[in-house]
């Protein structure tokens, strides 16, 4: 057994973001909201635990290189019957930060479990996954090279969106397309859960601009993306998630 030799790799700016969720009883969610959990403030504790865990990653995972962390951010929010956590880790190093991001989310959720286990025996940790990894020789993202895309929007925004798609290598087409991108309302046969992840990210970047949000899913068997009619939101979407669209197309789902 051995670690990967990164001695010849250049130091570059790298980042990674991850997501995870824990299912809770509605009564538990309410207790967290009202500050009635005996062990204290659950949201603050899980955020702090996530930050601390990111720094301890190489001590927990035997083949993970120690890295310098320039920035760690943990967001936690409650839903109707769940609590979800997002992590973002950034630094300059020879190797990536995906394990730090995933460890941060995992320990943050375990902290919620520990604090609430006395009042909820049905908790379920799920959906822990890497959202994005950037930096290094190559990025964890897929371009749209060779993919035909149709854009539905009014003229000014249509040109703007087409420019973003062309930068990812897409081919613009009115027929035989595999991806539909629209600022108009679409009839989805299936809306993917990644839509909530996207909107959380966009809200963190542009809280005043986000209105109805972004949807990703299937329409008549095709991958469809419904965007807001706002250039700032559109730019933020493509900058944060544009590199993953090809991955969604190839897998037929958000992974």
KEKE-763221 format. One record per residue (C-alpha): residue in one letter; x negated, y negated, z. Coordinates in steps of 0.2 Angstrom, whole numbers, plus 5000, padded with zeros to 4 digits. Example, Ala and Ser with C-alpha at 12.3 -4.5 7.8 and 13.67 -1.06 7.14 Angstrom:
REM residues 2
NODE aa    X    Y    Z
NODE  A 4938 5022 5039
NODE  S 4932 5005 5036
//
This chain:
REM residues 255
NODE aa    X    Y    Z
NODE  X 5000 5000 5000
NODE  X 4994 4982 4996
NODE  X 5000 4965 4993
NODE  X 5000 4957 4976
NODE  X 4984 4948 4972
NODE  X 4988 4930 4969
NODE  X 4970 4923 4970
NODE  X 4969 4919 4952
NODE  X 4986 4910 4951
NODE  X 4987 4891 4950
NODE  X 4996 4882 4964
NODE  X 5012 4874 4957
NODE  X 5028 4866 4965
NODE  X 5040 4880 4968
NODE  X 5057 4882 4976
NODE  X 5071 4895 4979
NODE  X 5089 4894 4985
NODE  X 5099 4908 4993
NODE  X 5117 4911 4999
NODE  X 5126 4922 5011
NODE  X 5143 4924 5020
NODE  X 5150 4932 5035
NODE  X 5168 4937 5037
NODE  X 5177 4932 5053
NODE  X 5194 4933 5061
NODE  X 5204 4917 5059
NODE  X 5204 4915 5078
NODE  X 5185 4916 5078
NODE  X 5184 4903 5064
NODE  X 5195 4892 5074
NODE  X 5185 4894 5090
NODE  X 5169 4889 5081
NODE  X 5178 4873 5074
NODE  X 5184 4869 5091
NODE  X 5168 4873 5100
NODE  X 5175 4886 5111
NODE  X 5162 4900 5108
NODE  X 5154 4903 5125
NODE  X 5136 4904 5118
NODE  X 5137 4886 5111
NODE  X 5138 4877 5094
NODE  X 5138 4891 5081
NODE  X 5135 4880 5066
NODE  X 5120 4870 5073
NODE  X 5112 4886 5080
NODE  X 5113 4895 5063
NODE  X 5106 4881 5054
NODE  X 5091 4880 5066
NODE  X 5089 4899 5066
NODE  X 5088 4898 5047
NODE  X 5074 4885 5047
NODE  X 5064 4895 5060
NODE  X 5066 4911 5051
NODE  X 5060 4904 5035
NODE  X 5043 4900 5044
NODE  X 5042 4917 5051
NODE  X 5045 4927 5035
NODE  X 5028 4934 5032
NODE  X 5028 4940 5050
NODE  X 5044 4950 5047
NODE  X 5040 4956 5029
NODE  X 5023 4965 5028
NODE  X 5020 4962 5010
NODE  X 5025 4944 5009
NODE  X 5011 4931 5008
NODE  X 5010 4916 5020
NODE  X 5015 4900 5012
NODE  X 5016 4882 5016
NODE  X 5034 4875 5018
NODE  X 5036 4857 5012
NODE  X 5055 4857 5014
NODE  X 5068 4868 5021
NODE  X 5086 4864 5021
NODE  X 5100 4875 5028
NODE  X 5119 4871 5025
NODE  X 5133 4880 5034
NODE  X 5151 4878 5032
NODE  X 5167 4887 5038
NODE  X 5181 4894 5026
NODE  X 5198 4901 5031
NODE  X 5191 4918 5037
NODE  X 5172 4916 5034
NODE  X 5156 4906 5037
NODE  X 5144 4903 5022
NODE  X 5126 4898 5023
NODE  X 5115 4890 5009
NODE  X 5096 4889 5010
NODE  X 5084 4879 5000
NODE  X 5065 4880 5002
NODE  X 5052 4871 4993
NODE  X 5033 4870 4993
NODE  X 5017 4870 4983
NODE  X 5009 4887 4982
NODE  X 5003 4902 4972
NODE  X 5018 4912 4975
NODE  X 5037 4910 4976
NODE  X 5048 4906 4990
NODE  X 5063 4918 4987
NODE  X 5059 4928 5002
NODE  X 5059 4913 5013
NODE  X 5076 4907 5006
NODE  X 5084 4925 5008
NODE  X 5076 4927 5026
NODE  X 5083 4910 5031
NODE  X 5101 4915 5026
NODE  X 5100 4932 5033
NODE  X 5094 4926 5051
NODE  X 5106 4912 5050
NODE  X 5121 4924 5048
NODE  X 5114 4936 5061
NODE  X 5114 4922 5073
NODE  X 5132 4919 5070
NODE  X 5135 4938 5073
NODE  X 5126 4937 5089
NODE  X 5135 4922 5095
NODE  X 5152 4928 5091
NODE  X 5151 4947 5094
NODE  X 5159 4946 5111
NODE  X 5175 4939 5103
NODE  X 5175 4947 5086
NODE  X 5172 4965 5082
NODE  X 5177 4965 5064
NODE  X 5163 4953 5057
NODE  X 5155 4958 5041
NODE  X 5139 4950 5033
NODE  X 5140 4951 5014
NODE  X 5135 4942 4998
NODE  X 5117 4938 5002
NODE  X 5109 4934 4986
NODE  X 5096 4923 4978
NODE  X 5104 4909 4968
NODE  X 5089 4901 4960
NODE  X 5070 4902 4959
NODE  X 5059 4889 4951
NODE  X 5041 4885 4948
NODE  X 5026 4896 4943
NODE  X 5021 4902 4926
NODE  X 5039 4907 4923
NODE  X 5055 4902 4931
NODE  X 5069 4915 4936
NODE  X 5081 4909 4923
NODE  X 5087 4913 4906
NODE  X 5088 4902 4891
NODE  X 5102 4902 4879
NODE  X 5091 4906 4864
NODE  X 5101 4914 4850
NODE  X 5118 4911 4859
NODE  X 5132 4903 4850
NODE  X 5141 4890 4860
NODE  X 5157 4880 4857
NODE  X 5160 4864 4866
NODE  X 5177 4856 4869
NODE  X 5177 4838 4875
NODE  X 5180 4820 4869
NODE  X 5166 4814 4857
NODE  X 5154 4805 4869
NODE  X 5154 4819 4882
NODE  X 5153 4832 4869
NODE  X 5137 4825 4862
NODE  X 5130 4824 4879
NODE  X 5135 4842 4883
NODE  X 5128 4848 4867
NODE  X 5112 4840 4870
NODE  X 5110 4849 4886
NODE  X 5114 4866 4878
NODE  X 5102 4863 4864
NODE  X 5088 4860 4876
NODE  X 5092 4878 4883
NODE  X 5090 4885 4865
NODE  X 5109 4887 4861
NODE  X 5116 4887 4844
NODE  X 5132 4876 4842
NODE  X 5146 4885 4833
NODE  X 5165 4883 4831
NODE  X 5166 4902 4826
NODE  X 5159 4918 4833
NODE  X 5154 4910 4849
NODE  X 5150 4919 4865
NODE  X 5151 4905 4877
NODE  X 5164 4891 4878
NODE  X 5160 4875 4888
NODE  X 5174 4863 4891
NODE  X 5179 4847 4900
NODE  X 5197 4851 4896
NODE  X 5207 4863 4907
NODE  X 5205 4881 4902
NODE  X 5216 4897 4905
NODE  X 5205 4909 4915
NODE  X 5208 4927 4916
NODE  X 5195 4928 4929
NODE  X 5187 4915 4939
NODE  X 5170 4920 4947
NODE  X 5165 4918 4965
NODE  X 5149 4909 4959
NODE  X 5160 4894 4956
NODE  X 5161 4890 4974
NODE  X 5142 4891 4976
NODE  X 5141 4879 4961
NODE  X 5153 4867 4968
NODE  X 5144 4867 4985
NODE  X 5128 4863 4977
NODE  X 5136 4849 4967
NODE  X 5145 4842 4982
NODE  X 5128 4841 4991
NODE  X 5121 4832 4977
NODE  X 5135 4821 4972
NODE  X 5149 4821 4986
NODE  X 5158 4805 4979
NODE  X 5158 4811 4961
NODE  X 5164 4829 4963
NODE  X 5183 4829 4961
NODE  X 5191 4845 4954
NODE  X 5175 4855 4953
NODE  X 5167 4867 4940
NODE  X 5174 4884 4936
NODE  X 5165 4899 4928
NODE  X 5173 4914 4923
NODE  X 5181 4924 4908
NODE  X 5194 4917 4895
NODE  X 5200 4930 4883
NODE  X 5184 4941 4886
NODE  X 5172 4926 4883
NODE  X 5161 4917 4896
NODE  X 5169 4900 4899
NODE  X 5163 4885 4909
NODE  X 5175 4871 4914
NODE  X 5166 4855 4918
NODE  X 5171 4839 4926
NODE  X 5172 4823 4914
NODE  X 5157 4815 4923
NODE  X 5140 4814 4916
NODE  X 5132 4814 4933
NODE  X 5141 4831 4937
NODE  X 5137 4838 4920
NODE  X 5118 4834 4922
NODE  X 5118 4841 4939
NODE  X 5126 4857 4934
NODE  X 5114 4860 4920
NODE  X 5099 4855 4930
NODE  X 5104 4867 4944
NODE  X 5112 4881 4935
NODE  X 5109 4879 4917
NODE  X 5094 4892 4917
NODE  X 5106 4905 4924
NODE  X 5119 4904 4910
NODE  X 5110 4916 4899
NODE  X 5109 4929 4914
NODE  X 5128 4927 4916
NODE  X 5131 4931 4898
NODE  X 5119 4946 4897
NODE  X 5127 4954 4913
NODE  X 5145 4949 4910
NODE  X 5145 4943 4928
NODE  X 5137 4931 4939
NODE  X 5122 4939 4948
//
